[in-house]
Amino acid sequence: MENFKIISHGENLLFGRKEILAETESNSVPKKSDVEKFFSEKFSSPVENVAVKKIAGKFGTKVFQIGVFIYDSKDNKDHVEIKTKSKAAPAA
């Protein structure tokens, strides 16, 4: 993710997070894990506090829009983010 620019950056104090919309140019779709790692380094936050909301490509171009939420803490993220069956802990 060399060519990357932030389109919008905002604070959501109610949920304790930063909401970032960025754009990057790449030959292939960026991996979710790479995006999490990149934004955690860029904003000096642990990887477990980063939630990637979307990675969307523009048809016919190499431009991808990336939506990311960076939470203040892992507890805030766990409380706010919807857990899917695959992410939820197995029942005992």
N, CA, C and O atoms as a CHARMM CRD file, in Angstrom:
* protein
*
  368
    1    1 MET  N      0.84400  -1.18700   0.00000 PROA 1      0.00000
    2    1 MET  CA     0.00000   0.00000   0.00000 PROA 1      0.00000
    3    1 MET  C      0.88800   1.24800   0.00000 PROA 1      0.00000
    4    1 MET  O      0.94200   2.00000   0.97300 PROA 1      0.00000
    5    2 GLU  N      1.56900   1.43600  -1.10900 PROA 2      0.00000
    6    2 GLU  CA     2.48300   2.56300  -1.21100 PROA 2      0.00000
    7    2 GLU  C      1.72300   3.86400  -1.45100 PROA 2      0.00000
    8    2 GLU  O      1.88000   4.82900  -0.70300 PROA 2      0.00000
    9    3 ASN  N      0.89700   3.88400  -2.50100 PROA 3      0.00000
   10    3 ASN  CA     0.11900   5.06800  -2.84000 PROA 3      0.00000
   11    3 ASN  C     -1.17200   5.04900  -2.03600 PROA 3      0.00000
   12    3 ASN  O     -2.13500   4.37300  -2.40100 PROA 3      0.00000
   13    4 PHE  N     -1.18100   5.79400  -0.94300 PROA 4      0.00000
   14    4 PHE  CA    -2.33200   5.75000  -0.06900 PROA 4      0.00000
   15    4 PHE  C     -2.61100   7.16100   0.41600 PROA 4      0.00000
   16    4 PHE  O     -1.69100   7.88900   0.78700 PROA 4      0.00000
   17    5 LYS  N     -3.88000   7.54800   0.41300 PROA 5      0.00000
   18    5 LYS  CA    -4.23600   8.86700   0.93300 PROA 5      0.00000
   19    5 LYS  C     -5.53000   8.76000   1.72800 PROA 5      0.00000
   20    5 LYS  O     -6.41500   7.96600   1.40800 PROA 5      0.00000
   21    6 ILE  N     -5.61700   9.56700   2.75700 PROA 6      0.00000
   22    6 ILE  CA    -6.79400   9.58900   3.61500 PROA 6      0.00000
   23    6 ILE  C     -7.80900  10.53900   3.00300 PROA 6      0.00000
   24    6 ILE  O     -7.50600  11.70500   2.75000 PROA 6      0.00000
   25    7 ILE  N     -9.02200  10.03400   2.76500 PROA 7      0.00000
   26    7 ILE  CA   -10.09600  10.84700   2.19800 PROA 7      0.00000
   27    7 ILE  C    -10.81900  11.58200   3.31600 PROA 7      0.00000
   28    7 ILE  O    -11.06100  12.78600   3.22100 PROA 7      0.00000
   29    8 SER  N    -11.16500  10.85400   4.38200 PROA 8      0.00000
   30    8 SER  CA   -11.79500  11.49800   5.53600 PROA 8      0.00000
   31    8 SER  C    -11.33300  10.81700   6.81100 PROA 8      0.00000
   32    8 SER  O    -11.01500   9.62800   6.83200 PROA 8      0.00000
   33    9 HSD  N    -11.30700  11.60100   7.86200 PROA 9      0.00000
   34    9 HSD  CA   -10.84900  11.11100   9.16700 PROA 9      0.00000
   35    9 HSD  C    -11.70400  11.80300  10.22000 PROA 9      0.00000
   36    9 HSD  O    -11.76200  13.03100  10.27400 PROA 9      0.00000
   37   10 GLY  N    -12.36100  11.01600  11.04800 PROA 10     0.00000
   38   10 GLY  CA   -13.22000  11.60600  12.06800 PROA 10     0.00000
   39   10 GLY  C    -13.15000  10.85200  13.37500 PROA 10     0.00000
   40   10 GLY  O    -12.73000   9.69600  13.42200 PROA 10     0.00000
   41   11 GLU  N    -13.56500  11.51800  14.43300 PROA 11     0.00000
   42   11 GLU  CA   -13.62900  10.91400  15.76000 PROA 11     0.00000
   43   11 GLU  C    -15.09100  10.65400  16.09900 PROA 11     0.00000
   44   11 GLU  O    -15.94200  11.52000  15.89300 PROA 11     0.00000
   45   12 ASN  N    -15.38300   9.47500  16.61300 PROA 12     0.00000
   46   12 ASN  CA   -16.71700   9.14700  17.10600 PROA 12     0.00000
   47   12 ASN  C    -16.56400   8.87600  18.59900 PROA 12     0.00000
   48   12 ASN  O    -16.21000   7.77000  19.00700 PROA 12     0.00000
   49   13 LEU  N    -16.83700   9.90300  19.41100 PROA 13     0.00000
   50   13 LEU  CA   -16.62300   9.80300  20.84600 PROA 13     0.00000
   51   13 LEU  C    -17.62500   8.86600  21.51700 PROA 13     0.00000
   52   13 LEU  O    -17.31900   8.27200  22.55000 PROA 13     0.00000
   53   14 LEU  N    -18.80900   8.73000  20.94400 PROA 14     0.00000
   54   14 LEU  CA   -19.82000   7.85000  21.51400 PROA 14     0.00000
   55   14 LEU  C    -19.32800   6.40400  21.55000 PROA 14     0.00000
   56   14 LEU  O    -19.52900   5.70500  22.54300 PROA 14     0.00000
   57   15 PHE  N    -18.68700   5.95600  20.47600 PROA 15     0.00000
   58   15 PHE  CA   -18.19600   4.58900  20.40000 PROA 15     0.00000
   59   15 PHE  C    -16.70600   4.47200  20.73200 PROA 15     0.00000
   60   15 PHE  O    -16.17200   3.36300  20.77400 PROA 15     0.00000
   61   16 GLY  N    -16.03800   5.58700  20.96500 PROA 16     0.00000
   62   16 GLY  CA   -14.62000   5.56800  21.30800 PROA 16     0.00000
   63   16 GLY  C    -13.75100   5.05900  20.17300 PROA 16     0.00000
   64   16 GLY  O    -12.94600   4.14700  20.36200 PROA 16     0.00000
   65   17 ARG  N    -13.91100   5.65000  18.98500 PROA 17     0.00000
   66   17 ARG  CA   -13.15000   5.17500  17.83000 PROA 17     0.00000
   67   17 ARG  C    -12.85600   6.30400  16.85100 PROA 17     0.00000
   68   17 ARG  O    -13.50400   7.35100  16.86700 PROA 17     0.00000
   69   18 LYS  N    -11.85900   6.06500  15.99400 PROA 18     0.00000
   70   18 LYS  CA   -11.56500   6.92900  14.85700 PROA 18     0.00000
   71   18 LYS  C    -12.15300   6.24900  13.63900 PROA 18     0.00000
   72   18 LYS  O    -12.01600   5.03600  13.47900 PROA 18     0.00000
   73   19 GLU  N    -12.80300   7.00900  12.78400 PROA 19     0.00000
   74   19 GLU  CA   -13.39500   6.47800  11.55700 PROA 19     0.00000
   75   19 GLU  C    -12.61900   7.05300  10.37900 PROA 19     0.00000
   76   19 GLU  O    -12.58000   8.26700  10.18000 PROA 19     0.00000
   77   20 ILE  N    -12.00400   6.16800   9.60400 PROA 20     0.00000
   78   20 ILE  CA   -11.10600   6.59400   8.54000 PROA 20     0.00000
   79   20 ILE  C    -11.56000   6.00400   7.21000 PROA 20     0.00000
   80   20 ILE  O    -11.86900   4.81600   7.12100 PROA 20     0.00000
   81   21 LEU  N    -11.59800   6.83400   6.19000 PROA 21     0.00000
   82   21 LEU  CA   -11.84800   6.39300   4.82600 PROA 21     0.00000
   83   21 LEU  C    -10.61300   6.76400   4.02000 PROA 21     0.00000
   84   21 LEU  O    -10.23400   7.93300   3.94100 PROA 21     0.00000
   85   22 ALA  N     -9.99100   5.75200   3.42300 PROA 22     0.00000
   86   22 ALA  CA    -8.74800   5.96600   2.68600 PROA 22     0.00000
   87   22 ALA  C     -8.86400   5.37700   1.29200 PROA 22     0.00000
   88   22 ALA  O     -9.78900   4.62000   0.99500 PROA 22     0.00000
   89   23 GLU  N     -7.91600   5.73400   0.44700 PROA 23     0.00000
   90   23 GLU  CA    -7.87400   5.24700  -0.92700 PROA 23     0.00000
   91   23 GLU  C     -6.44300   4.81600  -1.23600 PROA 23     0.00000
   92   23 GLU  O     -5.48300   5.49400  -0.87000 PROA 23     0.00000
   93   24 THR  N     -6.32000   3.69000  -1.90900 PROA 24     0.00000
   94   24 THR  CA    -4.99800   3.20300  -2.27700 PROA 24     0.00000
   95   24 THR  C     -5.02300   2.66600  -3.70500 PROA 24     0.00000
   96   24 THR  O     -6.07600   2.30900  -4.23200 PROA 24     0.00000
   97   25 GLU  N     -3.85500   2.61600  -4.31300 PROA 25     0.00000
   98   25 GLU  CA    -3.72700   2.07000  -5.65800 PROA 25     0.00000
   99   25 GLU  C     -2.87600   0.81200  -5.57000 PROA 25     0.00000
  100   25 GLU  O     -1.77000   0.83400  -5.03100 PROA 25     0.00000
  101   26 SER  N     -3.40400  -0.28200  -6.10600 PROA 26     0.00000
  102   26 SER  CA    -2.71900  -1.56600  -6.01100 PROA 26     0.00000
  103   26 SER  C     -3.10000  -2.43600  -7.20300 PROA 26     0.00000
  104   26 SER  O     -4.16200  -2.25300  -7.79600 PROA 26     0.00000
  105   27 ASN  N     -2.23300  -3.38200  -7.55100 PROA 27     0.00000
  106   27 ASN  CA    -2.53000  -4.29500  -8.65400 PROA 27     0.00000
  107   27 ASN  C     -3.52900  -5.37300  -8.26300 PROA 27     0.00000
  108   27 ASN  O     -4.23300  -5.90500  -9.12100 PROA 27     0.00000
  109   28 SER  N     -3.59900  -5.70100  -6.97300 PROA 28     0.00000
  110   28 SER  CA    -4.54800  -6.70100  -6.50300 PROA 28     0.00000
  111   28 SER  C     -5.26000  -6.17500  -5.26100 PROA 28     0.00000
  112   28 SER  O     -4.83600  -5.19100  -4.65600 PROA 28     0.00000
  113   29 VAL  N     -6.33500  -6.83900  -4.89700 PROA 29     0.00000
  114   29 VAL  CA    -7.10600  -6.41900  -3.73000 PROA 29     0.00000
  115   29 VAL  C     -6.24900  -6.57700  -2.47500 PROA 29     0.00000
  116   29 VAL  O     -5.70100  -7.65300  -2.23600 PROA 29     0.00000
  117   30 PRO  N     -6.12500  -5.51600  -1.66800 PROA 30     0.00000
  118   30 PRO  CA    -5.33800  -5.62400  -0.43700 PROA 30     0.00000
  119   30 PRO  C     -5.96200  -6.63100   0.52700 PROA 30     0.00000
  120   30 PRO  O     -7.18500  -6.69400   0.65500 PROA 30     0.00000
  121   31 LYS  N     -5.12800  -7.41600   1.20400 PROA 31     0.00000
  122   31 LYS  CA    -5.60700  -8.38300   2.17500 PROA 31     0.00000
  123   31 LYS  C     -6.03400  -7.65000   3.45100 PROA 31     0.00000
  124   31 LYS  O     -5.45200  -6.63200   3.82500 PROA 31     0.00000
  125   32 LYS  N     -7.05300  -8.18700   4.10100 PROA 32     0.00000
  126   32 LYS  CA    -7.56800  -7.58700   5.32800 PROA 32     0.00000
  127   32 LYS  C     -6.48000  -7.51700   6.39500 PROA 32     0.00000
  128   32 LYS  O     -6.35900  -6.51100   7.09400 PROA 32     0.00000
  129   33 SER  N     -5.69300  -8.57300   6.52300 PROA 33     0.00000
  130   33 SER  CA    -4.63100  -8.60200   7.53800 PROA 33     0.00000
  131   33 SER  C     -3.56900  -7.53700   7.25600 PROA 33     0.00000
  132   33 SER  O     -3.04600  -6.91900   8.18400 PROA 33     0.00000
  133   34 ASP  N     -3.24800  -7.32000   5.97200 PROA 34     0.00000
  134   34 ASP  CA    -2.27400  -6.28900   5.61700 PROA 34     0.00000
  135   34 ASP  C     -2.80500  -4.89000   5.92300 PROA 34     0.00000
  136   34 ASP  O     -2.06100  -4.02000   6.37700 PROA 34     0.00000
  137   35 VAL  N     -4.09700  -4.68100   5.66900 PROA 35     0.00000
  138   35 VAL  CA    -4.72100  -3.39200   5.95300 PROA 35     0.00000
  139   35 VAL  C     -4.72400  -3.12400   7.45800 PROA 35     0.00000
  140   35 VAL  O     -4.40700  -2.01800   7.89500 PROA 35     0.00000
  141   36 GLU  N     -5.08500  -4.14600   8.25400 PROA 36     0.00000
  142   36 GLU  CA    -5.07700  -3.99600   9.71500 PROA 36     0.00000
  143   36 GLU  C     -3.68000  -3.62700  10.21700 PROA 36     0.00000
  144   36 GLU  O     -3.52600  -2.72000  11.03500 PROA 36     0.00000
  145   37 LYS  N     -2.67900  -4.32900   9.72500 PROA 37     0.00000
  146   37 LYS  CA    -1.30000  -4.08900  10.14200 PROA 37     0.00000
  147   37 LYS  C     -0.84400  -2.68100   9.74300 PROA 37     0.00000
  148   37 LYS  O     -0.21600  -1.98200  10.53700 PROA 37     0.00000
  149   38 PHE  N     -1.16100  -2.27000   8.51400 PROA 38     0.00000
  150   38 PHE  CA    -0.76100  -0.95800   8.01800 PROA 38     0.00000
  151   38 PHE  C     -1.35500   0.16400   8.87200 PROA 38     0.00000
  152   38 PHE  O     -0.64300   1.08100   9.28100 PROA 38     0.00000
  153   39 PHE  N     -2.67300   0.08800   9.14100 PROA 39     0.00000
  154   39 PHE  CA    -3.32000   1.15300   9.90800 PROA 39     0.00000
  155   39 PHE  C     -2.91800   1.13600  11.38000 PROA 39     0.00000
  156   39 PHE  O     -2.88100   2.18500  12.02300 PROA 39     0.00000
  157   40 SER  N     -2.61800  -0.04200  11.91700 PROA 40     0.00000
  158   40 SER  CA    -2.16200  -0.08400  13.30600 PROA 40     0.00000
  159   40 SER  C     -0.80000   0.60000  13.43900 PROA 40     0.00000
  160   40 SER  O     -0.54700   1.29300  14.42400 PROA 40     0.00000
  161   41 GLU  N      0.08000   0.40700  12.44600 PROA 41     0.00000
  162   41 GLU  CA     1.37700   1.07800  12.46100 PROA 41     0.00000
  163   41 GLU  C      1.23700   2.57400  12.19900 PROA 41     0.00000
  164   41 GLU  O      1.90800   3.38600  12.83700 PROA 41     0.00000
  165   42 LYS  N      0.37100   2.93500  11.26600 PROA 42     0.00000
  166   42 LYS  CA     0.19300   4.34200  10.88600 PROA 42     0.00000
  167   42 LYS  C     -0.35900   5.17900  12.04000 PROA 42     0.00000
  168   42 LYS  O      0.05400   6.32200  12.23700 PROA 42     0.00000
  169   43 PHE  N     -1.30000   4.60200  12.80500 PROA 43     0.00000
  170   43 PHE  CA    -1.94900   5.34700  13.87700 PROA 43     0.00000
  171   43 PHE  C     -1.50000   4.90300  15.26900 PROA 43     0.00000
  172   43 PHE  O     -2.15100   5.23500  16.26000 PROA 43     0.00000
  173   44 SER  N     -0.39100   4.15300  15.35600 PROA 44     0.00000
  174   44 SER  CA     0.19900   3.70700  16.62300 PROA 44     0.00000
  175   44 SER  C     -0.83800   3.09400  17.55300 PROA 44     0.00000
  176   44 SER  O     -1.00800   3.52400  18.69300 PROA 44     0.00000
  177   45 SER  N     -1.51800   2.09000  17.04500 PROA 45     0.00000
  178   45 SER  CA    -2.55300   1.39800  17.80300 PROA 45     0.00000
  179   45 SER  C     -2.33800  -0.10600  17.64400 PROA 45     0.00000
  180   45 SER  O     -1.85200  -0.55000  16.60300 PROA 45     0.00000
  181   46 PRO  N     -2.69500  -0.90600  18.67100 PROA 46     0.00000
  182   46 PRO  CA    -2.54500  -2.36100  18.51500 PROA 46     0.00000
  183   46 PRO  C     -3.45400  -2.90500  17.41200 PROA 46     0.00000
  184   46 PRO  O     -4.52600  -2.35700  17.15400 PROA 46     0.00000
  185   47 VAL  N     -3.01900  -3.98100  16.76900 PROA 47     0.00000
  186   47 VAL  CA    -3.76800  -4.57500  15.65800 PROA 47     0.00000
  187   47 VAL  C     -5.16400  -5.01200  16.10200 PROA 47     0.00000
  188   47 VAL  O     -6.11300  -4.91900  15.32400 PROA 47     0.00000
  189   48 GLU  N     -5.30000  -5.48800  17.34300 PROA 48     0.00000
  190   48 GLU  CA    -6.61100  -5.96600  17.79800 PROA 48     0.00000
  191   48 GLU  C     -7.63100  -4.84500  18.00300 PROA 48     0.00000
  192   48 GLU  O     -8.81000  -5.12500  18.22000 PROA 48     0.00000
  193   49 ASN  N     -7.19900  -3.57500  17.93900 PROA 49     0.00000
  194   49 ASN  CA    -8.12500  -2.44100  18.04700 PROA 49     0.00000
  195   49 ASN  C     -8.61100  -1.94800  16.68400 PROA 49     0.00000
  196   49 ASN  O     -9.42300  -1.02500  16.62200 PROA 49     0.00000
  197   50 VAL  N     -8.13200  -2.54300  15.59800 PROA 50     0.00000
  198   50 VAL  CA    -8.46800  -2.10300  14.24400 PROA 50     0.00000
  199   50 VAL  C     -9.54800  -3.01600  13.65200 PROA 50     0.00000
  200   50 VAL  O     -9.43300  -4.24100  13.68100 PROA 50     0.00000
  201   51 ALA  N    -10.60000  -2.38700  13.11500 PROA 51     0.00000
  202   51 ALA  CA   -11.67200  -3.13300  12.44100 PROA 51     0.00000
  203   51 ALA  C    -11.79100  -2.62100  11.00800 PROA 51     0.00000
  204   51 ALA  O    -12.10100  -1.45100  10.78300 PROA 51     0.00000
  205   52 VAL  N    -11.54100  -3.50400  10.04100 PROA 52     0.00000
  206   52 VAL  CA   -11.66600  -3.13900   8.63000 PROA 52     0.00000
  207   52 VAL  C    -13.12600  -3.32600   8.23400 PROA 52     0.00000
  208   52 VAL  O    -13.66000  -4.43100   8.32000 PROA 52     0.00000
  209   53 LYS  N    -13.76800  -2.24600   7.80200 PROA 53     0.00000
  210   53 LYS  CA   -15.18800  -2.29200   7.47000 PROA 53     0.00000
  211   53 LYS  C    -15.42100  -2.58800   5.99900 PROA 53     0.00000
  212   53 LYS  O    -16.37300  -3.28800   5.65500 PROA 53     0.00000
  213   54 LYS  N    -14.56900  -2.07000   5.12700 PROA 54     0.00000
  214   54 LYS  CA   -14.76400  -2.34700   3.69500 PROA 54     0.00000
  215   54 LYS  C    -13.46000  -2.18100   2.93000 PROA 54     0.00000
  216   54 LYS  O    -12.60600  -1.36000   3.26500 PROA 54     0.00000
  217   55 ILE  N    -13.34600  -2.99100   1.89700 PROA 55     0.00000
  218   55 ILE  CA   -12.29300  -2.84400   0.89000 PROA 55     0.00000
  219   55 ILE  C    -13.02000  -2.97000  -0.44400 PROA 55     0.00000
  220   55 ILE  O    -13.39700  -4.06600  -0.85700 PROA 55     0.00000
  221   56 ALA  N    -13.21000  -1.84300  -1.10500 PROA 56     0.00000
  222   56 ALA  CA   -14.01500  -1.82700  -2.32700 PROA 56     0.00000
  223   56 ALA  C    -13.20100  -1.27300  -3.48600 PROA 56     0.00000
  224   56 ALA  O    -12.56900  -0.22300  -3.37200 PROA 56     0.00000
  225   57 GLY  N    -13.22500  -1.99100  -4.60200 PROA 57     0.00000
  226   57 GLY  CA   -12.51700  -1.55600  -5.79200 PROA 57     0.00000
  227   57 GLY  C    -13.42400  -0.78600  -6.72800 PROA 57     0.00000
  228   57 GLY  O    -14.62700  -1.03800  -6.79700 PROA 57     0.00000
  229   58 LYS  N    -12.84100   0.14900  -7.44100 PROA 58     0.00000
  230   58 LYS  CA   -13.57900   0.87900  -8.45900 PROA 58     0.00000
  231   58 LYS  C    -13.40200   0.12800  -9.77700 PROA 58     0.00000
  232   58 LYS  O    -12.28300  -0.18900 -10.17800 PROA 58     0.00000
  233   59 PHE  N    -14.49600  -0.14500 -10.42800 PROA 59     0.00000
  234   59 PHE  CA   -14.48200  -0.96900 -11.63400 PROA 59     0.00000
  235   59 PHE  C    -13.57100  -0.37700 -12.69900 PROA 59     0.00000
  236   59 PHE  O    -13.65400   0.81100 -13.01400 PROA 59     0.00000
  237   60 GLY  N    -12.70200  -1.21700 -13.24800 PROA 60     0.00000
  238   60 GLY  CA   -11.83100  -0.81000 -14.34400 PROA 60     0.00000
  239   60 GLY  C    -10.60300  -0.04200 -13.92500 PROA 60     0.00000
  240   60 GLY  O     -9.84900   0.42200 -14.78100 PROA 60     0.00000
  241   61 THR  N    -10.37600   0.10900 -12.62400 PROA 61     0.00000
  242   61 THR  CA    -9.19000   0.81600 -12.15700 PROA 61     0.00000
  243   61 THR  C     -8.47000  -0.02300 -11.11500 PROA 61     0.00000
  244   61 THR  O     -8.95900  -1.07500 -10.70400 PROA 61     0.00000
  245   62 LYS  N     -7.31700   0.44700 -10.69600 PROA 62     0.00000
  246   62 LYS  CA    -6.55700  -0.22200  -9.64300 PROA 62     0.00000
  247   62 LYS  C     -6.70900   0.51500  -8.31600 PROA 62     0.00000
  248   62 LYS  O     -5.87400   0.37200  -7.42300 PROA 62     0.00000
  249   63 VAL  N     -7.77400   1.30000  -8.18900 PROA 63     0.00000
  250   63 VAL  CA    -8.01200   2.11200  -7.00200 PROA 63     0.00000
  251   63 VAL  C     -8.99300   1.39600  -6.07900 PROA 63     0.00000
  252   63 VAL  O    -10.03700   0.91700  -6.52200 PROA 63     0.00000
  253   64 PHE  N     -8.64900   1.32700  -4.78800 PROA 64     0.00000
  254   64 PHE  CA    -9.49200   0.67600  -3.79200 PROA 64     0.00000
  255   64 PHE  C     -9.79100   1.64300  -2.66100 PROA 64     0.00000
  256   64 PHE  O     -8.90200   2.33800  -2.17100 PROA 64     0.00000
  257   65 GLN  N    -11.05900   1.68100  -2.25100 PROA 65     0.00000
  258   65 GLN  CA   -11.44900   2.45400  -1.07600 PROA 65     0.00000
  259   65 GLN  C    -11.45700   1.53700   0.12800 PROA 65     0.00000
  260   65 GLN  O    -11.94800   0.41000   0.06000 PROA 65     0.00000
  261   66 ILE  N    -10.91000   2.02300   1.23100 PROA 66     0.00000
  262   66 ILE  CA   -10.79700   1.23100   2.44400 PROA 66     0.00000
  263   66 ILE  C    -11.42700   2.01100   3.59400 PROA 66     0.00000
  264   66 ILE  O    -11.07500   3.16300   3.84700 PROA 66     0.00000
  265   67 GLY  N    -12.36100   1.36500   4.28200 PROA 67     0.00000
  266   67 GLY  CA   -12.99100   1.94600   5.46500 PROA 67     0.00000
  267   67 GLY  C    -12.50700   1.21300   6.69700 PROA 67     0.00000
  268   67 GLY  O    -12.58100  -0.01400   6.76800 PROA 67     0.00000
  269   68 VAL  N    -12.00600   1.97400   7.68400 PROA 68     0.00000
  270   68 VAL  CA   -11.41800   1.38000   8.88600 PROA 68     0.00000
  271   68 VAL  C    -11.90900   2.11900  10.12500 PROA 68     0.00000
  272   68 VAL  O    -12.03400   3.34300  10.12700 PROA 68     0.00000
  273   69 PHE  N    -12.18800   1.34500  11.18800 PROA 69     0.00000
  274   69 PHE  CA   -12.46100   1.90800  12.50200 PROA 69     0.00000
  275   69 PHE  C    -11.29900   1.52200  13.40900 PROA 69     0.00000
  276   69 PHE  O    -10.90900   0.35500  13.45800 PROA 69     0.00000
  277   70 ILE  N    -10.74400   2.49600  14.12500 PROA 70     0.00000
  278   70 ILE  CA    -9.68400   2.22700  15.09900 PROA 70     0.00000
  279   70 ILE  C    -10.23100   2.59300  16.47400 PROA 70     0.00000
  280   70 ILE  O    -10.47800   3.76200  16.76900 PROA 70     0.00000
  281   71 TYR  N    -10.41400   1.57700  17.30600 PROA 71     0.00000
  282   71 TYR  CA   -11.00700   1.76500  18.62500 PROA 71     0.00000
  283   71 TYR  C     -9.94600   2.15400  19.64600 PROA 71     0.00000
  284   71 TYR  O     -8.76400   1.85100  19.48400 PROA 71     0.00000
  285   72 ASP  N    -10.39800   2.83800  20.71400 PROA 72     0.00000
  286   72 ASP  CA    -9.50100   3.24200  21.79800 PROA 72     0.00000
  287   72 ASP  C     -8.98000   2.03600  22.56400 PROA 72     0.00000
  288   72 ASP  O     -7.84300   2.03700  23.03500 PROA 72     0.00000
  289   73 SER  N     -9.82200   0.99500  22.69000 PROA 73     0.00000
  290   73 SER  CA    -9.41400  -0.20300  23.43100 PROA 73     0.00000
  291   73 SER  C    -10.08000  -1.42800  22.82400 PROA 73     0.00000
  292   73 SER  O    -11.04900  -1.31800  22.07200 PROA 73     0.00000
  293   74 LYS  N     -9.55000  -2.59000  23.15900 PROA 74     0.00000
  294   74 LYS  CA   -10.13000  -3.84900  22.67900 PROA 74     0.00000
  295   74 LYS  C    -11.51400  -4.06300  23.28200 PROA 74     0.00000
  296   74 LYS  O    -12.38900  -4.63300  22.63100 PROA 74     0.00000
  297   75 ASP  N    -11.72200  -3.60800  24.53000 PROA 75     0.00000
  298   75 ASP  CA   -13.03800  -3.72800  25.16900 PROA 75     0.00000
  299   75 ASP  C    -14.09700  -2.94500  24.39700 PROA 75     0.00000
  300   75 ASP  O    -15.21100  -3.43400  24.20600 PROA 75     0.00000
  301   76 ASN  N    -13.75800  -1.72800  23.95000 PROA 76     0.00000
  302   76 ASN  CA   -14.70300  -0.93400  23.14300 PROA 76     0.00000
  303   76 ASN  C    -15.04400  -1.66500  21.85200 PROA 76     0.00000
  304   76 ASN  O    -16.20700  -1.72600  21.45500 PROA 76     0.00000
  305   77 LYS  N    -14.03600  -2.21500  21.20600 PROA 77     0.00000
  306   77 LYS  CA   -14.26300  -2.93200  19.94900 PROA 77     0.00000
  307   77 LYS  C    -15.15600  -4.14700  20.17200 PROA 77     0.00000
  308   77 LYS  O    -16.10100  -4.36800  19.41400 PROA 77     0.00000
  309   78 ASP  N    -14.86400  -4.93700  21.20500 PROA 78     0.00000
  310   78 ASP  CA   -15.66400  -6.12700  21.48500 PROA 78     0.00000
  311   78 ASP  C    -17.10300  -5.77700  21.84700 PROA 78     0.00000
  312   78 ASP  O    -18.02700  -6.53100  21.54200 PROA 78     0.00000
  313   79 HSD  N    -17.28600  -4.64400  22.49000 PROA 79     0.00000
  314   79 HSD  CA   -18.62900  -4.23500  22.89800 PROA 79     0.00000
  315   79 HSD  C    -19.46000  -3.72000  21.71500 PROA 79     0.00000
  316   79 HSD  O    -20.66900  -3.94700  21.66500 PROA 79     0.00000
  317   80 VAL  N    -18.82100  -3.03400  20.76900 PROA 80     0.00000
  318   80 VAL  CA   -19.54400  -2.36700  19.68100 PROA 80     0.00000
  319   80 VAL  C    -19.69800  -3.25300  18.44500 PROA 80     0.00000
  320   80 VAL  O    -20.77800  -3.30600  17.85600 PROA 80     0.00000
  321   81 GLU  N    -18.63200  -3.94600  18.04700 PROA 81     0.00000
  322   81 GLU  CA   -18.64900  -4.72200  16.80900 PROA 81     0.00000
  323   81 GLU  C    -19.57300  -5.93400  16.91800 PROA 81     0.00000
  324   81 GLU  O    -19.63900  -6.58500  17.96100 PROA 81     0.00000
  325   82 ILE  N    -20.27900  -6.22600  15.83500 PROA 82     0.00000
  326   82 ILE  CA   -21.17100  -7.38300  15.77200 PROA 82     0.00000
  327   82 ILE  C    -20.32000  -8.63300  15.59000 PROA 82     0.00000
  328   82 ILE  O    -19.44900  -8.68400  14.72100 PROA 82     0.00000
  329   83 LYS  N    -20.57700  -9.62200  16.40500 PROA 83     0.00000
  330   83 LYS  CA   -19.82600 -10.87100  16.31600 PROA 83     0.00000
  331   83 LYS  C    -20.58700 -11.86300  15.44900 PROA 83     0.00000
  332   83 LYS  O    -21.77300 -12.10800  15.67000 PROA 83     0.00000
  333   84 THR  N    -19.91100 -12.42400  14.47400 PROA 84     0.00000
  334   84 THR  CA   -20.51200 -13.44600  13.62900 PROA 84     0.00000
  335   84 THR  C    -20.30000 -14.81000  14.27200 PROA 84     0.00000
  336   84 THR  O    -19.52100 -14.93700  15.21700 PROA 84     0.00000
  337   85 LYS  N    -20.97800 -15.81600  13.77300 PROA 85     0.00000
  338   85 LYS  CA   -20.83800 -17.15900  14.33900 PROA 85     0.00000
  339   85 LYS  C    -19.41700 -17.66300  14.24500 PROA 85     0.00000
  340   85 LYS  O    -18.94700 -18.35900  15.14600 PROA 85     0.00000
  341   86 SER  N    -18.72000 -17.32500  13.17200 PROA 86     0.00000
  342   86 SER  CA   -17.35400 -17.80700  13.00900 PROA 86     0.00000
  343   86 SER  C    -16.39300 -17.13600  13.98100 PROA 86     0.00000
  344   86 SER  O    -15.37600 -17.72800  14.34400 PROA 86     0.00000
  345   87 LYS  N    -16.69900 -15.88900  14.41700 PROA 87     0.00000
  346   87 LYS  CA   -15.83000 -15.16800  15.35700 PROA 87     0.00000
  347   87 LYS  C    -16.22300 -15.41200  16.80600 PROA 87     0.00000
  348   87 LYS  O    -15.41200 -15.20200  17.70800 PROA 87     0.00000
  349   88 ALA  N    -17.45600 -15.85100  17.04400 PROA 88     0.00000
  350   88 ALA  CA   -17.91500 -16.04000  18.40300 PROA 88     0.00000
  351   88 ALA  C    -17.23500 -17.25500  19.02200 PROA 88     0.00000
  352   88 ALA  O    -16.84500 -18.19500  18.32900 PROA 88     0.00000
  353   89 ALA  N    -17.10400 -17.20900  20.34100 PROA 89     0.00000
  354   89 ALA  CA   -16.47700 -18.32100  21.05700 PROA 89     0.00000
  355   89 ALA  C    -17.38900 -19.53600  21.02200 PROA 89     0.00000
  356   89 ALA  O    -18.60900 -19.39200  21.10600 PROA 89     0.00000
  357   90 PRO  N    -16.82100 -20.72800  20.90100 PROA 90     0.00000
  358   90 PRO  CA   -17.65300 -21.93700  20.87800 PROA 90     0.00000
  359   90 PRO  C    -18.35100 -22.15800  22.22500 PROA 90     0.00000
  360   90 PRO  O    -17.79300 -21.86300  23.28100 PROA 90     0.00000
  361   91 ALA  N    -19.56000 -22.67500  22.16700 PROA 91     0.00000
  362   91 ALA  CA   -20.31900 -22.93300  23.38300 PROA 91     0.00000
  363   91 ALA  C    -19.76000 -24.15700  24.08400 PROA 91     0.00000
  364   91 ALA  O    -19.32800 -25.11900  23.44900 PROA 91     0.00000
  365   92 ALA  N    -19.77800 -24.09800  25.39200 PROA 92     0.00000
  366   92 ALA  CA   -19.22000 -25.20600  26.17400 PROA 92     0.00000
  367   92 ALA  C    -20.23400 -26.30300  26.39200 PROA 92     0.00000
  368   92 ALA  O    -19.92800 -27.31000  27.03100 PROA 92     0.00000
